[in-house]
Amino acid sequence: MNFLAHLRLGPDDPQQALGGLLGDFVKGPVSSMALPDPVCQGIWLHRRIDAFTDRHPLVLRSKARVSGERRRYAGIMVDMFYDHLLARHWTRFADQPLAIFTARMYQAVLAQQTLMPERARVVLVRMAEQDWLGSYAELQNLHQALDNMARRLRPDNRLPGAVSELERDYSDFEADFLAFMPEVIAFAEDQATALRESADWQSLLSSASPSA
């Protein structure tokens, strides 16, 4: 899952939301990170959601729809495709309008820059300033986002133009996403409840969290 999905799936707490975004930028055991407890909890939830997503049959089916020439980038592509589809179908999965939700998340992100590793800070501040989350709803912006990402990869990679694959099989990717989203929402809520109700949440982090 990508930025918008992790924010929707995470708890409605500014520091936990930041942790949900930092999950792709930090490595190692969550229990050893020198960050506030709620941020660590958000990172743990991010990793649990990613592990659930990566092995889910519907997500694997979406990845299999990616052409052979771009298959090595299927994970990146499907993450971005799903954020686009989430933005397009936002009212099915959230009570608050997307523009209000993203504005609140941007405000939370910009207020917590001192907690971010520098690499994450650069990306997340740019995300807030350029409204990446809201812009995902438009295919032309998704084209630009993936093409920009391609420029950060090795030369001659096949990621440029990847959104054409979503456009070609839009209804199939959309069907996968719409079937998957209720399942990952239920999973994320269960994980957040387990974390909230655990008498020793640090032990939970150590025993159940992937260390990637």
Disulfide bonds with the S-S distance in Angstrom:
none
